[in-house]
């Protein structure tokens, strides 16, 4: 039976989030999602709704505003992108929004809010901060990457030492198979708990920082091309990493990548703001 649309699924500082707010978003994906994944999707959407709520309250408290011409410009850009795309050029923005259970007024409100917060966060990102970040994280901007695949034995949720030992033994036995000449992609399909297993564990290319968790990236960049790493432990579990290729670093100056550095820093500051607001807010999830 369908849940009561007016059931309160979360409260953020006295602001209620209702089941119908969740269903409105869930209905867009429901038919394309494995039913087993629905519960975790509901939790993710509820988290997003909580985040939106704390940000909305922050915008009101701080009296942050966005000029209407900024909103108009953003909407004009969206219309332009729809026209440019051959698969969508016959549709209007309004039709897209209707399909998603939304409308132009809701979109304007969402743009107003995200632009106000972005402006607020950007004010704290000055040239000095950007240059310091660039110097500390130059390998993120100098084009140095590796192309790799992995095999994962998932340990999330494991508490008992016995289970963890079993996971460790499994990854070691896979490594032994690989050392004896087994094909990495085939082993990934057979043993990996990561969805990438279906495509042989392929992760594509990634830089040293900012994409993969630190322990994983460190091991990947320390592994020779064509070789497989020893087992690596991360918060996700045990991994074996095979490096297929690497792109060496290029000389790059701050002025060449200044916009990119700013973008990355604004995103980091945004995450910090959300984390801070959530910690201070009174949040209760009753999904």
C-alpha positions, 0 to 999 in steps of 0.5 A, spaced: 500 500 500 502 507 498 505 510 504 501 516 507 503 522 503 502 527 509 507 522 513 512 527 516 519 523 514 524 528 517 524 535 521 529 540 520 529 545 526 521 545 526 521 545 518 517 538 516 519 534 510 513 530 508 512 523 504 509 526 498 516 531 498 520 524 497 515 521 492 515 527 488 522 525 486 522 518 487 517 517 482 522 520 477 526 514 478 522 508 480 521 505 474 528 505 472 531 502 479 532 495 481 526 494 487 532 492 492 535 499 491 529 503 493 530 503 500 537 506 500 534 511 494 529 513 499 534 514 504 539 518 499 533 523 497 531 524 504 538 526 506 538 531 500 531 534 502 534 535 509 540 538 506 536 543 501 532 545 508 538 547 512 540 551 506 533 554 505 533 556 512 540 559 512 538 563 506 532 566 509 536 567 516 542 571 512 537 575 508 541 572 502 538 574 495 539 573 488 538 579 482 533 576 478 537 577 472 542 572 474 536 567 474 533 569 467 540 568 465 541 561 468 534 559 465 536 562 458 542 558 458 538 552 460 533 553 454 539 554 449 542 547 451 536 544 450 535 547 443 543 545 441 542 538 443 539 534 437 535 529 442 532 534 445 531 540 441 523 539 439 522 539 447 521 546 451 524 547 458 517 547 461 515 540 458 522 537 461 520 540 468 513 537 467 516 530 466 520 531 472 513 533 476 516 540 477 515 547 474 518 554 472 516 557 478 520 552 482 526 552 478 526 559 479 526 558 486 531 553 486 536 557 482 535 563 486 537 559 492 543 556 489 546 562 486 545 566 493 549 560 497 554 560 491 555 568 492 556 567 499 561 561 499 565 565 493 566 571 498 570 567 502 575 564 496 580 570 495 586 569 490 591 568 496 586 562 498 586 559 491 594 560 490 595 556 496 590 551 494 594 550 488 601 550 491 598 544 495 594 540 490 598 542 484 598 534 482 590 535 481 591 541 476 598 538 472 594 533 468 598 527 472 593 521 472 593 514 472 588 509 468 586 503 473 581 497 474 580 494 481 577 488 484 573 490 491 571 485 497 566 489 500 567 490 508 562 495 509 558 494 515 562 488 518 564 488 525 566 481 527 574 480 526 572 473 523 568 476 517 574 481 516 579 476 516 575 472 511 574 478 507 582 479 507 583 471 505 578 472 499 582 478 496 589 474 498 587 468 494 584 472 488 591 476 488 594 469 488 590 467 482 592 473 478 600 472 480 599 465 477 597 468 470 589 469 471 586 475 467 584 481 471 578 483 468 575 476 468 577 475 476 573 482 477 567 479 473 567 473 478 569 476 484 568 484 485 563 486 489 563 493 486 558 494 480 564 496 476 566 488 476 561 487 470 566 491 466 572 488 468 573 493 474 574 499 469 575 505 473 577 510 467 583 515 469 583 519 475 588 524 478 592 523 484 587 527 489 580 529 490 577 523 486 578 517 489 579 516 497 587 517 499 589 510 501 586 508 494 589 513 490 596 513 493 596 505 492 594 506 484 599 512 483 605 507 486 603 501 482 607 500 476 603 500 469 601 493 467 602 491 474 597 489 480 598 492 487 598 488 493 591 488 497 589 495 499 584 497 505 579 503 504 573 504 508 569 500 502 573 494 503 579 490 500 582 492 493 587 490 488 588 495 483 591 494 476 594 500 473 593 500 465 596 507 463 599 513 466 599 520 464 605 524 466 605 531 469 605 537 465 608 544 467 602 548 469 602 555 472 596 558 477 594 563 472 592 558 467 588 554 471 585 559 476 578 558 474 578 551 475 582 552 482 576 557 484 571 552 482 574 546 486 575 551 492 568 553 492 565 546 492 569 544 498 567 551 502 560 549 500 561 542 503 564 545 509 558 549 510 553 544 509 556 539 514 557 545 519 549 547 518 547 540 519 551 539 525 548 545 528 541 544 526 536 539 530 535 534 525 530 528 526 529 523 520 523 518 521 522 515 514 
